Amino acid sequence: MRGSRTPAVRPVTNDTQKKARALSRHRRMKVARAAHTTLVKVDQWSRGDAVPADLATALEAAAKGIGPKPAKK
């Protein structure tokens, strides 16, 4: 059985990436527009996939600025 002796490689995500993953598609699109990228790149970044460092910092800043939709009263 191949690979039975090595542990699984799992991407490590931070709190901002987890928060971005929980956002709706519309909110993720707002993050993408703020970072001047595409929705695909936002989804890849939130999963922990490799993206360029400058794009990752832009996405981090954009995701911090956009939060979840406010609850109705």
Secondary structure, 3 states (H helix, E strand, C coil): CCCCCCCCCCCCCCHHHHHHHHCCHHHHHHHHHHCCCCHHHHHHHHHCCCCCHHHHHHHHHHHHHCCCCCCCC
